[in-house]
Amino acid sequence: MTPIIHSLLETDLYKFTMWQTMLHRHPQAQAEYRFVCRNAPAFPLSELLAQVNEQLDHLCALSLTEDELGYIGRLRYIKNDFVDFLRIFRFQRRFVRAQVAADGRTLEIVAEGPQVHVMGFEIYVLAIVNELYFRRADQAAALVEGRTR
């Protein structure tokens, strides 16, 4: 397996500011996030299930390095206690599940649990599904279409 996500910094910066706010103001909040594909895919996304699960396992093994924590800690609006939280943080696999829907074609991905533990899955899940989907795309046809546009 070739990992898609290599660092927990591969997200939008504002996610860290939102995360910090949730930790400080609403640490008990529970949440549920669902992946929903709003387009008609070229193939059933359920075919990606095994690869999505591998990528989620990998994501949950990642943690921030000291260099990455140093970068985050130098941002003037990030508090020291949040950096301490990030130092020990890892996504928990028990809070995210990927499965095939009852129709046999739809890929369902749900992150559910304490909001400070599940809100971060959003960007990574989108990146994982997007990358896996386009790895299967006809690259030559995509290039022709891109040049046409």
N, C-alpha and C positions, 0 to 999 in steps of 0.2 A: 504494500500500500504506500502510495506517495501522499504524505500529509498535505492537506490544503491550507490549514491554519498552522502557522509556525510560532506565533506569538500572540499572547492575549492583548497586545497593543494593536492588533489588526482589526480595529473597530473604529467607530467615530469617537472623537475626543469628548464630545458632549455626553456620551454614554457614561463616562467616568464621573462627570459632574452630577448627572442625575443619580447615579449609583450612590455617590457620597451623600446626597440629600436624602435618599431613601434610607440609608443606613442611620443617619442622624435623626431623622424626623419620624420615620415609620418603619422601624426595624421589625415589627411584628406583622406587617402587611403580607397577605397571601395573594398570589396572582396566578393567572393562567395565560400562556401565550400559545397561539396555534399558527402553524404554517399553513397558508392557503395559497394554492396556485390559481391565479385568476385568468390565466391564458389557457388556450388549448395546446397542450404539449405535443410534440412530434411523435412521442411514444409514451406509454403509461409510466408515470413517475414511480409507480410501485416497483418497477424494475431496478430502481436505484437503492432499494431498502438495505441490502447487505452492505453496500458501500457507505451509505449514510451512517449506518450503525458503527462501522469501523471508524469513520471520521469523528463521530461523536465520542467514541471511546478515546480516541487520540486527544480530542479537545479537552476532555475531562482529566487527562494526565498532565496538561500544561499548567505551569505556574509562572508568575512574573520573575524575571531575573533581578539581581541587585542593580544592574545598570538600568533596567526598565523602571524599577521602583525609584531609583534616583531621578530619572527623568520626570516621572509623575510627581515626585515630591518637590521638585523645583518649580512646579506650576504654582503661582502665588495664591490661587484659590483652592488648592487642595490641602486639606488638614493632615497633620501628622498621624492622627489616629486612623484615618482612612488608609494611609499608606501602610500602617501596621496591619490593618485588616487585609489589605491586598497581599501582604507578605505571606500570609498563611492561607489565602484563598485558593481553592480549586473548584471548578464546576463539579457538581455531584451528579453522577450518571443516573441516580435514582430519581432525579427531578426532571429528566427528559426522556421521552420515549418516541420511537419511530415505529410505525406499523403500516400495514396495508389496510385500507378501508374495506368495508363490506362489499363494495362493488368490484374489488379485485384489481383495480387500476389506479386508484388514488393513493398517494402517499400522505400519511398523516404524521405530523410531528407536533408533539405537545410538550411544552415546558410548564410544569406546575409545581408550586411549592412556595416557600418564603420568597417574597419579591426580590430581596437582596441576593438571592441565589439563582433566580431564574430570569431576571430581566436582561441579563447580559447575553443569553443564548440567541436572541433575535438576530443580530447582525451575522454572527457566525453560522447559524443555520441557513440563512439566506445565501451566504457566500459558498457554503458547502454544496447546497442543492444546485446553485447556479453553475459552479465549476464542474460538478459531476455531469450535469445535463449537457453542457457545451463541450465536454470532452468527447461526447458521443456524436456531436453534430458533424455534418459534412463540412469540413473546413474549407474545401475548395469552393463549394456553393456559397458559403458564408462570405468568403473573400470576394467572389463575383458580385454578390448582392451588395456588399459594402461599397465596392467601387462604383456600382450603378447608382447608388444613392448619392 
